[in-house]
Amino acid sequence: MTKKQILLEHFNQTIEETNHLPDIQKQQENFLYPISHVGIKNFKMPITLYENGENQHSIADIQLTVSLNQYERGTHMSRFVEILQDSLQHTVSFNHLKEIVTKVKQRLQADTASIKMTFPWYFYGVSPISQNDNLQYGEVSIESTIDSKEKMMNFVSLTCFATTLCPCSKEISKYGAHNQRGKITISGNISTESIPSDWKLQLKDIAINNASAPIHSLLKRQDEKYVTEQAYENPRFVEDLARLIAVDLADVKWLDHKQVICENEESIHAHNAIAQIHL
């Protein structure tokens, strides 16, 4: 009998009727392979962040998983949702994520458990001349894993946007130069148990300050003139942007295994340009 036939026989075996509903997921057999991550994904949930002395509300896209050994057929998906719903009253932090994965690990008797939250994060900028407030956003991911020895590992990622202007276009053109929106993602593992409360702002500043110019949601004519000229005076290839960000990111001591991904939504090409650096 082949391995696949053995598995199918296990999956299709008849369970005796009892006074209770049968729990198929609790079948105990040798299913040949352990599973490193099993659980739920794309679970949407309102969350609260504590930012600069105020609460900020957002919507998180959540993945919550555990490991499964080779002798267990399945996990109990409903328990993931129950635990997440019980956590709604908490402000999101890495201590909060630790509580969730610890509870999931214990309740499902798993060796490891992981949670990943991805959500929009909002911050204010200022128009350079008119000094108008600019509400802007980035995308944040935070991830926590607890292993079989109760060790925690935390991961962060921030994506934001800026303007890049092509040095080659500026050099070879009689006037003007093409520019585009740059998408910048910075990520890494937290190297210590603590992380600065302003970590998102720190990574955002590193990304945007190395671009040709910031992107603004509100610009008056005098602002538009300023940022157009600012970009022209600070041309950046996508390679330049990735390298400049990497230099500043190297000094961030609370982050390990750092990565920078810069992607330009090219304005005169039918493709995007991308550069990636691992530190």
N, C-alpha and C positions, 0 to 999 in steps of 0.2 A: 504494500500500500504506500502511495507517495505521501510526502509531507502535506500536500494540498488536500488529498483525500482524508488524511487524519484530521486536519483542521475542520473540514466540512462536516465530518462525522461528529466532532465535538459540538459544532455550532447547531447542528440539527437534531441533537439527541432529545428524546422526550423527557419532560419533567413530570413527576407524579403530581396529580391533583391533590391539594390539601385544603384545609379550611381557610388558608391564607392565600393571597395572590402570590404566584411564584415570582421570584426575583431572578430573572434570567441573567442579569449582569453579574450576580454573585457566583455563577458557575465556577467551580474549581477543577481545572484540568491543566495538562501541559500544553499550552497554546504556542509553544516553540519560541516565540520572540517576546521580549519585554518591549514596552513602548515608552519612549523618553518623554513625550508630551501628549496628553489627551485631556480634553476639556471643552470649553466654550470660547467662541471668538465672535467679534462684531456685536457684543452686547453693549447697548447704548445706555448711559446712565448720567444723570445730572451730578456734577461735582462742585465743590467749593474749594477755592485756592485762597491762601492768605498772602496778599501782595502789598508791600509797602504800607502796612498798618491797616489795610482794608481787605474785605472779602471780595473775591472775584468769582463769578459763577460761569461755568462752562459745561460742555457736554463731552463726556469721555467715551471713546471706543475702546472696549476692554477685551483682553484675552486672558483667561485664567485657566491654568492647566496643572496637572500632576503627572508623576511617572506611574507606570503600571507594570507590575512584574509579569512574568510569562505564565504564571499559574492562575491569574485572574482574567476573566473574559472581558469585563468592562468596568467603567467607573460610573458614578451616579451623578449625571449632569445637573439634576435639579438642585443638588446641594451647593453647587457653585453659585447659582442665582440666589439661593436663600442667604448665603454668606455675604454676597455683594449687597443685597437689599438691606441687610442688617447694618451695613457700614455707611449708609447714606448720610447719617448725621455727622460724620467726621469730616474735618478739613483734611484735604489730601496732603500727605507728607510721606516721607520714607518710613517713618515710624508707623503710620497708618497702613502702608503696604505690608510692612513686616507682620502686623497683627493679622491681616487678611491671609497671607500665605501660610503663616503658622497655624491658623485655625483650619484652613483647607487641608494642610498636610496631616494634622491630627485627626480631623473628622473622617477623612478618606483613607487613613492609615497608609499614606504614601511615603516613599523615600524622599521625594523632592516635590516642590511646588513652585510655580512661577506666576506672576501677574505682570501684565503690560497695559498701561493706560496711554492713549494718544488723544490729545485734545487741542483745540485752539486756545492760544494764550494771547491776551491783549495788552498792549502797552502804548504809552503816549510819546509822540515826538513833537517837535515844534517847527513850524515853517521858518526858514532861515531869515527872512526879512520882515514879514508881517507879524511873526511871532504867534501865529494861531496854533492852537493845540491840534495835533493830528492823532486820531485814534488808529492804531495799526495792529497787526496781528502776526503771530508766528504759529508754527505747529510744534508741540512738545510731546515727547514720549518719555515716560519713566517706567522702569522695569525693575522688579525685585525677584530674586530667586533664593530659596532656602534649600540647602542640600541635606543629605542624610546625617551629617554631623552638626546640624543646626547652624551652619555658617551661612551668612547672608552675603549676597552679591547684588550690587545696584548699578543700573545703567541709565544714562540720560542721553537725550537727543533733542536738538533744537534746529528748526528750519525757519529761515527768514529770507527777506528779499532786499535787493539793492540794485543800483544801476551800474552797468559796466559799459565803457566806451572803447572801441577797438583802436589800439595804437597804430596798426597797419593802415587802417582806413584813414586815420588822421594824417599819417605821413604821406600817403600817396595821392590824396585828394586835394584839388585846388581850394575847396572850401568844404567845411562840414566833416562829419565822421559818423558812421552808423553806431548806434548804441542799442542796448537791450536790457531786459530785466534779468538779473542774476538770482538764481535760487541757491542758497547756501545752507548746508547741513553740517553741523558740528556734533560729534557724539563721542562717548567714551564711558569707561567704568569709573565709578567713584572710588578713590583710593583710600579713603578714611571713613570712619563711622559717621562723621559729620560733613555737611555740605553747606556752603554759604547760603544765607537766605535769599541773596540776590543773584543766585547762580544763572538764572535765565537772562537777566540783564547783562551780566558779565559776558556771556557767550554771544548775546545779540550785539553788544558793542564791538567785540572783536570782529565779528562778521561784517557789520555795516561800515565800520570806520576804515576798513581796508579796501572798500569798493571805490569806484570812480565817484559816486555820489549816493546819498541815501534816497530812498523812495518815500514820498509823502502822499497822504490821502487828501490833503487840502493845500492848494497852492494858488496864490494870487499872481498877477502878471509879474510883479517884481520878484516874487519867489521863483517863478518859472525861469526867468532870465538868469537868476543866480545859480540854480541847480544845473541848468544847461551848460553854463560856462564852467561851473565846478567840475562837471564830468569831463568837459573838453580839456581841462587843465590836468586831469588825473586819469589818463588812459590806462586800461588794464586788460590784458589778455586773461582768459579764464585760468591759464597757468599761473599768471602773476598773482591773481587773487588768491588761489589756493596756497601758494607759497608764502605770501604775506600773512595770511591768517595762521598758517602753521607756525610761523616764527612767534607770533603772540601767544598762540595756544600752548607752545612748549613751556611757557612760564606759568601755566595754570597747574599748580601743585596738587589740587584736590581731584584731578582727573587723570586716569591711566588709560593706556590702549586707545589713544585719541585718533579720531579720523575726521578729515575734512573732505566734503564733496561739494564742488562748485559746478553748477549747470547754468549755462546761458541759453535763454530762449532767443535764438538768433533772429535778427530782424530782416536780414537780407539773404538768409540761407533757408533751405527746406529741412534743415536738421538742427539739432541743438549741439552745443559744444560742452564737454565735460572734462573735469580734472579732479583727481582724487589722490589724497595723501594719507598714509598711515604713519603715526608717530610712535 
